Amino acid sequence: MSDVPTQSITIATSSEELWRLLTTVDEITGWYEEWDEIEHTGSVETMKMDFTFRLRSHSKKQEVRCRVVEVDAPRRLSWNEYSDKRSAVRVSFVLEPDGDGSTLLTHSKRTIAAIDNY
């Protein structure tokens, strides 16, 4: 997988409110790409360091294992995605207040070494 260009958008909500949406585990499939299902163990409701989960896309017949590697509330969230093809991708979200109660959300994905264990 090649790196995805960084994408930014200004959203008319506070960083704190957007942070709640990004880090609420059961909300991920509602906004992140085309994933249909999230699987995780325990009763975790929000993302935290080293939290692990699986994302599945039934239409693409694809599954990735994920591990949260960076949490800096309410500014930065990153996780690594590991596929069965032995590739790994770092997914990052950066939130910056953008005046008038808006937030600039920057999303990036980059290929990383798969030696970073799941």
All heavy atoms as an XYZ file, in Angstrom:
960
protein
N       0.848     -1.173      0.000
C       0.000      0.000      0.000
C       0.891      1.232      0.000
O       1.833      1.339      0.752
C      -0.886      0.007      1.240
C      -1.652      1.286      1.394
S      -2.653      1.249      2.893
C      -3.617      2.701      2.575
N       0.577      2.167     -0.864
C       1.320      3.413     -0.868
C       0.692      4.379      0.129
O      -0.451      4.218      0.535
C       1.322      4.015     -2.273
O      -0.007      4.274     -2.678
N       1.463      5.384      0.504
C       0.954      6.363      1.455
C      -0.210      7.132      0.848
O      -0.237      7.408     -0.348
C       2.057      7.338      1.855
C       3.131      6.657      2.693
O       2.973      5.476      3.020
O       4.117      7.325      3.020
N      -1.175      7.457      1.684
C      -2.319      8.254      1.274
C      -1.980      9.711      1.548
O      -1.450     10.030      2.613
C      -3.583      7.835      2.064
C      -4.739      8.768      1.781
C      -3.949      6.397      1.743
N      -2.246     10.603      0.605
C      -1.952     12.006      0.855
C      -2.678     12.501      2.106
O      -3.776     12.061      2.419
C      -2.489     12.724     -0.387
C      -2.629     11.665     -1.431
C      -2.857     10.383     -0.696
N      -2.028     13.398      2.819
C      -2.652     13.996      3.992
C      -3.859     14.797      3.544
O      -3.808     15.518      2.548
C      -1.633     14.904      4.709
O      -0.545     14.094      5.134
C      -2.244     15.610      5.897
N      -4.944     14.666      4.284
C      -6.181     15.381      3.973
C      -6.604     16.179      5.189
O      -6.530     15.676      6.317
C      -7.290     14.404      3.590
C      -6.934     13.544      2.402
C      -7.941     12.424      2.185
O      -8.553     11.932      3.110
N      -8.090     12.028      0.930
N      -7.054     17.414      4.970
C      -7.514     18.259      6.066
C      -8.879     18.836      5.745
O      -9.197     19.085      4.579
C      -6.532     19.419      6.308
O      -5.275     18.931      6.712
N      -9.663     19.034      6.803
C     -10.986     19.624      6.660
C     -11.294     20.411      7.932
O     -10.913     20.000      9.028
C     -12.068     18.543      6.408
C     -13.424     19.178      6.135
C     -12.125     17.560      7.569
C     -14.493     18.178      5.692
N     -11.955     21.529      7.767
C     -12.402     22.293      8.922
C     -13.830     21.866      9.249
O     -14.690     21.836      8.366
C     -12.350     23.816      8.645
O     -10.987     24.167      8.372
C     -12.848     24.615      9.836
N     -14.056     21.522     10.517
C     -15.356     21.034     10.968
C     -15.893     22.005     12.011
O     -15.173     22.413     12.928
C     -15.243     19.617     11.550
C     -14.704     18.671     10.465
C     -16.587     19.131     12.090
C     -14.407     17.275     10.935
N     -17.146     22.367     11.878
C     -17.766     23.369     12.753
C     -18.172     22.767     14.094
O     -19.359     22.664     14.422
C     -18.967     24.007     12.062
N     -17.167     22.350     14.840
C     -17.384     21.853     16.199
C     -16.080     22.003     16.971
O     -15.015     22.148     16.368
C     -17.888     20.393     16.201
O     -18.376     20.062     17.502
C     -16.805     19.418     15.800
N     -16.161     21.918     18.269
C     -14.967     22.080     19.098
C     -14.059     20.851     18.983
O     -14.508     19.749     18.648
C     -15.362     22.279     20.558
O     -15.908     21.081     21.081
N     -12.785     21.052     19.310
C     -11.835     19.928     19.320
C     -12.282     18.850     20.286
O     -12.160     17.658     20.006
C     -10.435     20.421     19.719
O      -9.929     21.304     18.764
N     -12.828     19.265     21.431
C     -13.259     18.301     22.448
C     -14.410     17.433     21.937
O     -14.436     16.224     22.152
C     -13.657     19.022     23.736
C     -12.508     19.667     24.467
C     -12.029     20.993     23.859
O     -12.745     21.573     22.992
O     -10.941     21.443     24.243
N     -15.372     18.058     21.270
C     -16.513     17.304     20.737
C     -16.064     16.352     19.627
O     -16.479     15.184     19.573
C     -17.587     18.256     20.217
C     -18.886     17.573     19.852
C     -19.588     16.892     21.020
O     -19.481     17.364     22.162
O     -20.251     15.864     20.777
N     -15.207     16.824     18.742
C     -14.695     15.980     17.667
C     -13.844     14.845     18.245
O     -13.915     13.705     17.790
C     -13.882     16.814     16.680
C     -13.398     16.109     15.432
C     -14.545     15.425     14.683
C     -12.677     17.097     14.522
N     -13.077     15.136     19.277
C     -12.268     14.122     19.951
C     -13.145     12.992     20.487
O     -12.817     11.816     20.346
C     -11.454     14.757     21.081
C     -10.581     13.772     21.793
C     -10.831     13.186     22.999
C      -9.341     13.243     21.341
N      -9.815     12.325     23.331
C      -8.881     12.339     22.330
C      -8.566     13.438     20.205
C      -7.690     11.646     22.208
C      -7.370     12.742     20.085
C      -6.954     11.866     21.076
N     -14.280     13.357     21.096
C     -15.196     12.325     21.615
C     -15.669     11.398     20.497
O     -15.731     10.182     20.672
C     -16.386     12.968     22.324
C     -16.099     13.369     23.758
C     -17.352     13.765     24.509
N     -17.876     15.063     24.114
C     -17.389     16.237     24.546
N     -16.378     16.267     25.372
N     -17.925     17.365     24.144
N     -15.993     11.969     19.346
C     -16.432     11.142     18.226
C     -15.300     10.225     17.744
O     -15.507      9.021     17.555
C     -16.909     12.005     17.063
C     -17.277     11.251     15.785
C     -18.507     10.379     16.003
C     -17.476     12.207     14.636
N     -14.100     10.775     17.569
C     -12.982      9.989     17.054
C     -12.565      8.868     17.994
O     -12.092      7.824     17.547
C     -11.764     10.887     16.802
C     -11.862     11.890     15.668
C     -10.589     12.723     15.610
C     -12.118     11.211     14.342
N     -12.701      9.076     19.281
C     -12.184      8.101     20.247
C     -13.237      7.181     20.844
O     -12.892      6.295     21.624
C     -11.428      8.821     21.381
O     -12.318      9.718     22.044
C     -10.217      9.568     20.844
N     -14.507      7.360     20.488
C     -15.557      6.453     20.965
C     -15.523      5.185     20.107
O     -15.805      5.222     18.913
C     -16.943      7.119     20.912
O     -16.922      8.288     21.736
C     -18.026      6.170     21.396
N     -15.153      4.092     20.715
C     -14.892      2.839     20.000
C     -16.064      2.425     19.118
O     -15.878      2.111     17.938
C     -14.529      1.724     21.002
C     -14.423      0.378     20.301
C     -13.231      2.065     21.731
N     -17.269      2.412     19.632
C     -18.411      1.921     18.864
C     -18.855      2.855     17.741
O     -19.720      2.490     16.950
C     -19.584      1.622     19.795
C     -19.314      0.411     20.676
O     -18.479     -0.431     20.292
O     -19.923      0.308     21.753
N     -18.259      4.034     17.634
C     -18.601      4.984     16.567
C     -17.701      4.845     15.342
O     -18.000      5.397     14.290
C     -18.515      6.428     17.090
C     -19.486      6.755     18.200
C     -20.920      6.806     17.726
O     -21.161      7.112     16.535
O     -21.817      6.526     18.536
N     -16.594      4.136     15.455
C     -15.590      4.099     14.389
C     -16.178      3.675     13.046
O     -15.906      4.292     12.019
C     -14.417      3.181     14.772
C     -13.651      3.803     15.937
C     -13.483      2.952     13.583
C     -12.599      2.891     16.520
N     -16.989      2.644     13.023
C     -17.514      2.160     11.737
C     -18.498      3.137     11.111
O     -18.797      3.023      9.925
C     -18.178      0.776     11.892
O     -19.218      0.864     12.869
C     -17.159     -0.273     12.299
N     -18.968      4.107     11.871
C     -19.870      5.117     11.324
C     -19.168      6.215     10.548
O     -19.777      6.895      9.730
N     -17.867      6.384     10.764
C     -17.179      7.484     10.091
C     -15.862      7.101      9.422
O     -15.360      7.831      8.581
C     -16.912      8.637     11.065
C     -16.075      8.270     12.264
C     -16.526      7.926     13.497
C     -14.652      8.202     12.337
N     -15.476      7.640     14.337
C     -14.301      7.815     13.644
C     -13.618      8.438     11.430
C     -12.988      7.642     14.057
C     -12.303      8.263     11.846
C     -12.010      7.886     13.149
N     -15.266      5.970      9.774
C     -13.935      5.649      9.253
C     -14.006      4.694      8.070
O     -14.317      3.510      8.222
C     -13.053      5.062     10.358
C     -11.652      4.722      9.900
C     -10.845      5.693      9.333
C     -11.161      3.441     10.012
C      -9.572      5.392      8.891
C      -9.874      3.129      9.590
C      -9.091      4.108      9.020
O      -7.836      3.806      8.580
N     -13.731      5.218      6.898
C     -13.667      4.465      5.658
C     -14.892      3.578      5.477
O     -15.996      3.986      5.766
C     -12.342      3.695      5.573
C     -11.155      4.628      5.507
C      -9.831      3.934      5.365
O      -9.744      2.700      5.571
O      -8.855      4.633      5.034
N     -14.700      2.363      4.988
C     -15.832      1.489      4.662
C     -15.865      0.250      5.532
O     -16.223     -0.840      5.081
C     -15.762      1.094      3.183
C     -15.881      2.284      2.259
C     -15.733      1.903      0.797
O     -15.652      0.699      0.476
O     -15.679      2.822     -0.027
N     -15.507      0.396      6.789
C     -15.522     -0.747      7.698
C     -16.928     -0.962      8.231
O     -17.619     -0.025      8.595
C     -14.534     -0.525      8.843
C     -13.138     -0.353      8.333
C     -12.444      0.826      8.240
C     -12.286     -1.358      7.815
N     -11.205      0.603      7.712
C     -11.081     -0.740      7.431
C     -12.424     -2.728      7.642
C     -10.007     -1.445      6.875
C     -11.352     -3.424      7.091
C     -10.176     -2.791      6.722
N     -17.354     -2.237      8.273
C     -18.705     -2.595      8.705
C     -18.782     -2.975     10.173
O     -19.838     -2.888     10.786
C     -19.220     -3.811      7.906
C     -19.169     -3.586      6.418
O     -19.576     -2.516      5.960
O     -18.695     -4.511      5.713
N     -17.672     -3.469     10.703
C     -17.721     -4.085     12.032
C     -16.426     -3.824     12.786
O     -15.342     -3.812     12.197
C     -17.925     -5.589     11.833
C     -18.032     -6.409     13.064
C     -18.184     -7.893     12.734
O     -18.426     -8.267     11.573
O     -18.043     -8.683     13.684
N     -16.571     -3.616     14.084
C     -15.407     -3.512     14.954
C     -15.525     -4.589     16.023
O     -16.628     -4.861     16.518
C     -15.269     -2.115     15.593
C     -13.976     -2.039     16.429
C     -16.496     -1.740     16.393
C     -13.607     -0.643     16.864
N     -14.417     -5.223     16.322
C     -14.395     -6.262     17.361
C     -13.289     -5.911     18.345
O     -12.174     -5.559     17.952
C     -14.104     -7.617     16.723
C     -13.974     -8.748     17.710
C     -13.549    -10.027     17.006
O     -14.312    -10.511     16.146
O     -12.447    -10.525     17.316
N     -13.623     -5.983     19.623
C     -12.630     -5.746     20.672
C     -13.064     -6.498     21.920
O     -14.206     -6.919     22.042
C     -12.469     -4.247     20.964
C     -13.715     -3.583     21.444
N     -14.030     -3.449     22.773
C     -14.744     -3.021     20.757
C     -15.194     -2.822     22.884
N     -15.645     -2.562     21.684
N     -12.140     -6.674     22.832
C     -12.458     -7.367     24.073
C     -12.559     -6.359     25.202
O     -12.026     -5.259     25.130
C     -11.386     -8.419     24.417
O     -10.126     -7.763     24.526
C     -11.315     -9.496     23.349
N     -13.235     -6.742     26.233
C     -13.368     -5.875     27.402
C     -14.483     -4.864     27.237
O     -15.252     -4.880     26.282
N     -14.541     -3.967     28.188
C     -15.623     -2.983     28.204
C     -15.099     -1.574     27.928
O     -15.620     -0.601     28.446
C     -16.329     -3.019     29.562
O     -15.388     -2.731     30.592
N     -14.101     -1.469     27.093
C     -13.516     -0.175     26.750
C     -14.483      0.606     25.869
O     -14.986      0.084     24.879
C     -12.162     -0.364     26.028
C     -11.615      0.965     25.555
C     -11.176     -1.062     26.938
N     -14.759      1.843     26.251
C     -15.656      2.685     25.460
C     -14.904      3.710     24.628
O     -15.395      4.148     23.592
C     -16.652      3.386     26.374
C     -17.609      2.419     27.054
C     -18.596      3.118     27.961
O     -18.680      4.367     27.929
O     -19.280      2.418     28.711
N     -13.717      4.121     25.090
C     -12.937      5.115     24.352
C     -11.515      4.610     24.120
O     -10.995      3.810     24.894
C     -12.873      6.467     25.104
O     -12.286      6.256     26.386
C     -14.257      7.069     25.272
N     -10.911      5.097     23.054
C      -9.558      4.697     22.693
C      -8.579      5.099     23.790
O      -8.700      6.161     24.381
C      -9.125      5.409     21.414
C      -9.945      5.077     20.228
S      -9.346      3.553     19.505
C     -10.291      3.550     18.012
N      -7.619      4.227     24.029
C      -6.534      4.524     24.958
C      -5.283      3.831     24.434
O      -5.359      2.973     23.549
C      -6.876      4.069     26.371
C      -7.101      2.583     26.505
C      -7.487      2.212     27.920
C      -7.629      0.700     28.027
N      -7.927      0.276     29.368
N      -4.127      4.193     24.974
C      -2.865      3.603     24.520
C      -2.913      2.081     24.599
O      -3.443      1.519     25.563
C      -1.704      4.097     25.382
C      -1.195      5.456     24.986
S      -0.532      5.510     23.315
C       0.928      4.511     23.493
N      -2.385      1.448     23.570
C      -2.259     -0.006     23.460
C      -3.592     -0.741     23.335
O      -3.613     -1.976     23.353
C      -1.435     -0.587     24.617
C       0.009     -0.116     24.573
O       0.562     -0.035     23.462
O       0.566      0.179     25.639
N      -4.692     -0.017     23.196
C      -5.991     -0.644     22.946
C      -5.915     -1.358     21.602
O      -5.421     -0.815     20.617
C      -7.087      0.424     22.930
C      -8.436     -0.089     22.517
C      -9.134     -0.967     23.326
C      -9.012      0.325     21.324
C     -10.385     -1.436     22.952
C     -10.266     -0.139     20.948
C     -10.941     -1.025     21.762
N      -6.385     -2.598     21.544
C      -6.374     -3.364     20.296
C      -7.797     -3.671     19.850
O      -8.695     -3.861     20.671
C      -5.576     -4.677     20.450
O      -6.176     -5.468     21.472
C      -4.122     -4.402     20.778
N      -7.974     -3.701     18.539
C      -9.289     -3.981     17.964
C      -9.111     -4.482     16.537
O      -8.030     -4.394     15.972
C     -10.201     -2.742     18.015
C      -9.670     -1.523     17.308
C     -10.122     -1.183     16.042
C      -8.743     -0.685     17.914
C      -9.654     -0.053     15.390
C      -8.266      0.455     17.279
C      -8.720      0.765     16.007
N     -10.185     -5.038     15.980
C     -10.195     -5.504     14.598
C     -11.299     -4.757     13.851
O     -12.382     -4.555     14.388
C     -10.489     -6.999     14.511
C      -9.394     -7.869     15.048
C      -9.791     -9.348     14.965
N      -8.810    -10.179     15.612
C      -7.801    -10.758     14.982
N      -7.662    -10.620     13.689
N      -6.927    -11.495     15.640
N     -10.990     -4.393     12.620
C     -11.979     -3.804     11.733
C     -12.225     -4.767     10.585
O     -11.280     -5.359     10.061
C     -11.469     -2.463     11.178
C     -11.343     -1.330     12.178
C     -10.610     -0.144     11.551
C     -12.716     -0.905     12.690
N     -13.498     -4.909     10.200
C     -13.858     -5.809      9.104
C     -14.715     -5.071      8.084
O     -15.593     -4.299      8.445
C     -14.660     -6.994      9.631
C     -13.858     -7.959     10.429
C     -14.648     -9.230     10.724
N     -13.859    -10.111     11.551
C     -13.915    -10.138     12.879
N     -14.746     -9.360     13.522
N     -13.147    -10.963     13.555
N     -14.452     -5.393      6.823
C     -15.290     -4.933      5.725
C     -15.838     -6.176      5.042
O     -15.085     -6.936      4.429
C     -14.487     -4.099      4.722
O     -15.268     -3.841      3.578
N     -17.145     -6.382      5.164
C     -17.753     -7.571      4.562
C     -17.759     -7.460      3.041
O     -17.518     -8.449      2.350
C     -19.161     -7.787      5.107
C     -19.175     -7.989      6.589
N     -18.640     -9.101      7.196
C     -19.633     -7.207      7.600
C     -18.768     -9.007      8.505
N     -19.365     -7.853      8.779
N     -17.997     -6.261      2.513
C     -18.054     -6.094      1.059
C     -16.689     -6.301      0.415
O     -16.589     -6.838     -0.681
C     -18.605     -4.714      0.696
O     -17.766     -3.694      1.203
N     -15.628     -5.893      1.089
C     -14.274     -6.060      0.552
C     -13.624     -7.361      1.013
O     -12.513     -7.683      0.592
C     -13.384     -4.899      0.987
C     -13.761     -3.589      0.378
C     -12.786     -2.520      0.841
C     -13.100     -1.187      0.235
N     -12.132     -0.163      0.660
N     -14.304     -8.078      1.923
C     -13.755     -9.313      2.487
C     -12.346     -9.059      3.026
O     -11.397     -9.764      2.714
C     -13.770    -10.436      1.466
C     -15.167    -10.805      1.054
C     -15.210    -11.943      0.095
C     -16.665    -12.215     -0.145
N     -16.990    -12.824     -1.347
N     -12.266     -8.024      3.853
C     -10.984     -7.592      4.392
C     -11.095     -7.409      5.899
O     -12.143     -7.045      6.423
C     -10.593     -6.263      3.741
C      -9.239     -5.751      4.122
C      -8.924     -4.454      3.391
O      -9.755     -3.879      2.706
N      -7.705     -3.992      3.564
N      -9.984     -7.655      6.569
C      -9.908     -7.464      8.016
C      -8.534     -6.915      8.354
O      -7.536     -7.312      7.759
C     -10.122     -8.792      8.743
C      -9.964     -8.687     10.245
C     -10.209    -10.007     10.952
O     -11.353    -10.473     10.955
O      -9.229    -10.565     11.487
N      -8.485     -5.970      9.288
C      -7.207     -5.475      9.796
C      -7.230     -5.522     11.316
O      -8.275     -5.355     11.942
C      -6.884     -4.034      9.320
C      -6.606     -4.005      7.833
C      -7.969     -3.060      9.694
N      -6.069     -5.813     11.884
C      -5.887     -5.747     13.334
C      -5.279     -4.388     13.636
O      -4.404     -3.929     12.899
C      -4.950     -6.876     13.794
C      -5.492     -8.254     13.501
C      -4.498     -9.374     13.823
N      -3.105     -9.116     13.518
C      -2.544     -9.234     12.313
N      -3.277     -9.584     11.280
N      -1.252     -9.007     12.135
N      -5.721     -3.753     14.701
C      -5.282     -2.396     15.006
C      -4.804     -2.295     16.450
O      -5.304     -2.995     17.324
C      -6.422     -1.408     14.812
S      -7.180     -1.470     13.174
N      -3.845     -1.395     16.660
C      -3.364     -1.102     18.006
C      -3.128      0.392     18.109
O      -2.435      0.984     17.282
C      -2.057     -1.846     18.297
C      -1.544     -1.604     19.727
C      -0.359     -2.488     20.078
N       0.767     -2.297     19.210
C       1.741     -1.396     19.416
N       1.704     -0.609     20.454
N       2.747     -1.310     18.574
N      -3.712      1.011     19.123
C      -3.541      2.449     19.347
C      -2.120      2.686     19.846
O      -1.676      2.057     20.805
C      -4.583      2.978     20.354
C      -4.330      4.446     20.674
C      -5.998      2.777     19.809
N      -1.411      3.610     19.176
C      -0.011      3.858     19.509
C       0.241      5.293     19.978
O       1.339      5.594     20.446
C       0.925      3.533     18.321
C       0.879      2.038     18.014
C       0.575      4.353     17.094
N      -0.768      6.161     19.865
C      -0.589      7.538     20.329
C      -1.942      8.139     20.696
O      -2.884      8.080     19.919
C       0.071      8.383     19.243
C       0.359      9.794     19.668
C       1.075     10.593     18.603
O       1.038     10.213     17.414
O       1.683     11.616     18.965
N      -2.003      8.690     21.894
C      -3.197      9.394     22.363
C      -2.727     10.650     23.073
O      -2.028     10.570     24.079
C      -4.037      8.528     23.335
C      -5.238      9.306     23.849
C      -4.478      7.239     22.668
N      -3.099     11.795     22.531
C      -2.775     13.083     23.136
C      -4.045     13.930     23.071
O      -4.227     14.741     22.169
C      -1.618     13.747     22.395
C      -1.211     15.085     22.990
O      -1.647     15.402     24.123
O      -0.458     15.821     22.326
N      -4.942     13.694     24.017
C      -6.269     14.333     24.003
C      -6.150     15.841     24.232
O      -5.371     16.269     25.070
C      -7.146     13.725     25.090
N      -6.953     16.622     23.560
C      -7.770     16.314     22.376
C      -7.069     16.730     21.091
O      -7.657     17.402     20.229
C      -9.007     17.167     22.606
C      -8.468     18.429     23.229
C      -7.274     17.968     24.064
N      -5.818     16.352     20.937
C      -5.034     16.826     19.799
C      -4.614     15.760     18.794
O      -4.556     16.031     17.600
C      -3.780     17.545     20.294
C      -4.086     18.841     21.017
C      -2.837     19.519     21.510
N      -2.190     18.843     22.620
C      -2.556     18.945     23.891
N      -3.590     19.685     24.210
N      -1.902     18.313     24.834
N      -4.275     14.565     19.242
C      -3.701     13.593     18.307
C      -4.079     12.162     18.699
O      -3.993     11.797     19.866
C      -2.186     13.738     18.302
C      -1.511     12.928     17.249
C      -0.023     13.317     17.153
N       0.615     12.597     16.094
C       0.674     13.000     14.829
N       0.145     14.136     14.470
N       1.270     12.256     13.932
N      -4.474     11.387     17.679
C      -4.802      9.973     17.845
C      -4.160      9.219     16.690
O      -4.298      9.617     15.532
C      -6.317      9.769     17.815
C      -6.813      8.324     17.790
C      -6.492      7.633     19.118
C      -8.306      8.273     17.508
N      -3.440      8.147     17.011
C      -2.831      7.312     15.956
C      -2.987      5.850     16.325
O      -2.902      5.481     17.493
C      -1.336      7.615     15.802
O      -1.122      8.940     15.416
N      -3.203      5.038     15.301
C      -3.177      3.594     15.494
C      -2.481      2.951     14.303
O      -2.375      3.535     13.237
C      -4.558      3.005     15.735
C      -5.542      3.040     14.601
C      -5.489      2.326     13.441
C      -6.746      3.805     14.541
N      -6.591      2.599     12.660
C      -7.380      3.497     13.315
C      -7.363      4.702     15.402
C      -8.585      4.076     12.934
C      -8.555      5.265     15.022
C      -9.156      4.962     13.812
N      -1.976      1.751     14.525
C      -1.375      0.960     13.454
C      -2.382     -0.080     13.008
O      -3.057     -0.692     13.831
C      -0.099      0.264     13.928
C       1.016      1.236     14.233
O       0.975      2.400     13.833
N       2.016      0.773     14.945
N      -2.469     -0.269     11.686
C      -3.324     -1.298     11.102
C      -2.431     -2.364     10.491
O      -1.529     -2.053      9.726
C      -4.202     -0.714      9.987
C      -5.257      0.221     10.462
C      -6.128      0.748      9.321
O      -5.868      0.439      8.127
O      -7.064      1.483      9.633
N      -2.690     -3.615     10.848
C      -1.924     -4.739     10.342
C      -2.855     -5.650      9.549
O      -3.877     -6.080     10.062
C      -1.324     -5.541     11.498
C      -0.479     -4.706     12.434
C      -1.047     -4.087     13.536
C       0.885     -4.550     12.209
C      -0.279     -3.319     14.404
C       1.663     -3.780     13.065
C       1.072     -3.173     14.152
O       1.830     -2.415     14.996
N      -2.484     -5.938      8.304
C      -3.308     -6.826      7.492
C      -2.663     -8.204      7.426
O      -1.522     -8.395      7.842
C      -3.483     -6.257      6.086
O      -2.298     -6.423      5.342
N      -3.388     -9.147      6.872
C      -2.851    -10.501      6.709
C      -1.741    -10.544      5.671
O      -1.035    -11.521      5.555
C      -3.960    -11.468      6.318
C      -4.928    -11.698      7.462
O      -4.525    -11.508      8.623
O      -6.085    -12.046      7.198
N      -1.607     -9.475      4.902
C      -0.577     -9.426      3.867
C       0.756     -8.951      4.434
O       1.656     -8.588      3.705
C      -1.027     -8.515      2.735
C      -2.281     -9.024      2.061
C      -2.794     -8.040      1.057
C      -4.104     -8.566      0.482
N      -4.811     -7.571     -0.250
N       0.853     -8.909      5.742
C       2.066     -8.532      6.451
C       2.479     -7.088      6.186
O       3.641     -6.723      6.286
C       3.210     -9.489      6.154
C       2.871    -10.922      6.524
C       4.027    -11.844      6.547
N       5.156    -11.436      7.353
C       5.254    -11.570      8.668
N       4.248    -12.080      9.348
N       6.342    -11.211      9.296
N       1.518     -6.264      5.858
C       1.801     -4.847      5.718
C       1.239     -4.119      6.932
O       0.367     -4.633      7.623
C       1.173     -4.290      4.435
O      -0.231     -4.390      4.500
N       1.771     -2.952      7.182
C       1.298     -2.159      8.308
C       1.175     -0.705      7.879
O       1.972     -0.209      7.086
C       2.249     -2.290      9.487
N       0.158     -0.055      8.421
C      -0.122      1.332      8.092
C      -0.356      2.109      9.374
O      -1.072      1.632     10.261
C      -1.379      1.434      7.179
C      -1.764      2.879      6.925
C      -1.155      0.699      5.875
N       0.256      3.283      9.494
C      -0.006      4.184     10.621
C      -1.109      5.153     10.189
O      -0.986      5.859      9.207
C       1.259      4.951     10.979
C       1.106      6.109     11.957
C       0.992      5.721     13.423
N       1.867      4.673     13.853
C       3.089      4.852     14.373
N       3.597      6.048     14.512
N       3.798      3.805     14.757
N      -2.213      5.147     10.940
C      -3.342      6.032     10.706
C      -3.299      7.116     11.780
O      -3.246      6.797     12.969
C      -4.679      5.254     10.807
C      -5.859      6.179     10.624
C      -4.708      4.109      9.810
N      -3.309      8.387     11.371
C      -3.208      9.481     12.338
C      -4.273     10.538     12.094
O      -4.642     10.812     10.950
C      -1.833     10.150     12.254
O      -0.817      9.252     12.600
N      -4.726     11.113     13.195
C      -5.673     12.216     13.180
C      -5.110     13.313     14.075
O      -4.750     13.046     15.220
C      -7.041     11.776     13.717
C      -7.645     10.646     12.937
C      -7.414      9.336     13.308
C      -8.419     10.891     11.817
C      -7.954      8.274     12.596
C      -8.967      9.843     11.092
C      -8.736      8.534     11.477
N      -5.033     14.527     13.547
C      -4.552     15.674     14.311
C      -5.658     16.717     14.327
O      -6.221     17.052     13.276
C      -3.259     16.260     13.694
C      -2.807     17.488     14.466
C      -2.165     15.212     13.660
N      -5.983     17.211     15.511
C      -7.035     18.211     15.685
C      -6.405     19.522     16.147
O      -5.610     19.528     17.086
C      -8.048     17.753     16.735
C      -8.939     16.566     16.382
C      -8.167     15.267     16.444
C     -10.112     16.515     17.320
N      -6.785     20.614     15.489
C      -6.296     21.932     15.863
C      -7.469     22.902     15.899
O      -8.223     22.981     14.926
C      -5.276     22.435     14.849
C      -4.051     21.567     14.702
C      -3.151     22.051     13.585
O      -2.627     23.181     13.713
O      -3.002     21.321     12.604
N      -7.631     23.652     16.990
C      -8.676     24.683     17.017
C      -8.464     25.637     15.846
O      -7.327     26.008     15.536
C      -8.463     25.388     18.357
C      -7.726     24.387     19.198
C      -6.868     23.602     18.237
N      -9.560     26.010     15.194
C      -9.461     26.816     13.978
C     -10.309     28.081     14.065
O     -10.820     28.555     13.062
C      -9.863     25.968     12.764
C      -9.423     26.571     11.453
O      -8.396     27.270     11.436
O     -10.111     26.340     10.439
N     -10.515     28.585     15.279
C     -11.275     29.825     15.449
C     -12.766     29.608     15.366
O     -13.251     28.661     14.758
N     -13.509     30.494     16.023
C     -14.986     30.457     16.018
C     -15.549     29.100     16.429
O     -16.610     28.692     15.959
C     -15.548     30.851     14.646
C     -15.180     32.267     14.255
O     -15.083     33.123     15.167
O     -14.982     32.517     13.050
N     -14.829     28.340     17.252
C     -15.323     27.050     17.731
C     -15.160     25.912     16.748
O     -15.633     24.805     16.994
N     -14.486     26.155     15.621
C     -14.250     25.112     14.618
C     -12.948     24.380     14.910
O     -12.113     24.843     15.674
C     -14.188     25.722     13.214
O     -15.424     26.279     12.863
N     -12.784     23.244     14.239
C     -11.580     22.436     14.393
C     -11.054     22.030     13.028
O     -11.818     21.581     12.172
C     -11.883     21.160     15.206
O     -12.430     21.539     16.470
C     -10.638     20.312     15.417
N      -9.747     22.181     12.836
C      -9.092     21.675     11.637
C      -8.685     20.233     11.928
O      -7.886     19.976     12.839
C      -7.866     22.512     11.279
C      -7.070     22.025     10.058
C      -7.914     22.133      8.787
C      -5.773     22.808      9.927
N      -9.236     19.289     11.179
C      -8.929     17.869     11.329
C      -8.035     17.449     10.173
O      -8.393     17.618      9.006
C     -10.210     17.027     11.320
C     -10.018     15.512     11.303
C      -9.330     15.030     12.577
C     -11.347     14.809     11.111
N      -6.869     16.911     10.496
C      -5.936     16.421      9.484
C      -5.797     14.911      9.655
O      -5.544     14.427     10.751
C      -4.561     17.104      9.624
O      -4.745     18.522      9.491
C      -3.600     16.622      8.560
N      -5.985     14.193      8.552
C      -5.931     12.730      8.541
C      -4.808     12.297      7.615
O      -4.679     12.808      6.506
C      -7.275     12.182      8.045
C      -7.257     10.713      7.792
N      -7.407     10.183      6.532
C      -7.114      9.653      8.615
C      -7.369      8.854      6.595
N      -7.186      8.520      7.848
N      -4.000     11.353      8.080
C      -2.940     10.822      7.221
C      -2.783      9.328      7.456
O      -3.142      8.805      8.515
C      -1.614     11.541      7.481
O      -1.194     11.336      8.815
N      -2.248      8.655      6.441
C      -1.930      7.231      6.520
C      -0.577      7.056      5.862
O      -0.325      7.622      4.804
C      -2.961      6.385      5.767
C      -4.324      6.371      6.390
C      -5.304      5.634      5.515
C      -5.380      4.187      5.903
N      -6.440      3.468      5.178
N       0.290      6.278      6.512
C       1.581      6.000      5.887
C       1.999      4.574      6.204
O       1.701      4.042      7.267
C       2.641      6.998      6.321
C       3.009      6.941      7.760
C       4.083      8.005      8.101
N       4.323      8.049      9.515
C       5.159      7.267     10.179
N       5.847      6.360      9.550
N       5.322      7.385     11.489
N       2.687      3.979      5.255
C       3.196      2.628      5.419
C       4.323      2.644      6.441
O       5.166      3.536      6.437
C       3.698      2.088      4.079
O       2.641      2.166      3.126
C       4.187      0.655      4.209
N       4.313      1.670      7.337
C       5.359      1.536      8.354
C       5.899      0.122      8.314
O       5.313     -0.784      7.713
C       4.829      1.876      9.772
C       3.692      0.939     10.165
C       4.420      3.333      9.857
C       3.262      1.068     11.606
N       7.006     -0.096      8.981
C       7.587     -1.430      9.063
C       6.659     -2.344      9.848
O       6.194     -1.997     10.923
C       8.953     -1.369      9.732
N       6.388     -3.514      9.332
C       5.468     -4.459      9.963
C       6.090     -5.148     11.169
O       5.457     -5.979     11.803
C       4.982     -5.478      8.961
N       7.328     -4.816     11.518
C       7.964     -5.458     12.668
C       7.421     -4.944     13.994
O       7.659     -5.524     15.023
C       9.496     -5.291     12.640
C       9.862     -3.810     12.633
C      10.099     -6.030     11.469
C      11.338     -3.537     12.790
N       6.660     -3.829     13.938
C       6.028     -3.290     15.148
C       4.891     -4.241     15.501
O       3.847     -4.220     14.893
C       5.517     -1.888     14.889
C       4.973     -1.227     16.134
O       5.150     -1.770     17.243
O       4.363     -0.160     15.993
N       5.121     -5.107     16.455
C       4.181     -6.194     16.764
C       2.804     -5.696     17.126
O       2.646     -4.717     17.833
C       4.725     -7.062     17.900
C       5.949     -7.815     17.473
O       6.117     -8.125     16.303
N       6.819     -8.085     18.423
N       1.821     -6.441     16.691
C       0.425     -6.190     17.026
C       0.255     -6.532     18.467
O      -0.225     -5.948     19.274
C      -0.465     -7.042     16.119
C      -1.913     -7.045     16.504
C      -2.668     -5.906     16.327
C      -2.498     -8.159     17.065
C      -4.014     -5.894     16.675
C      -3.830     -8.146     17.416
C      -4.591     -7.013     17.219
O      -5.916     -7.009     17.553
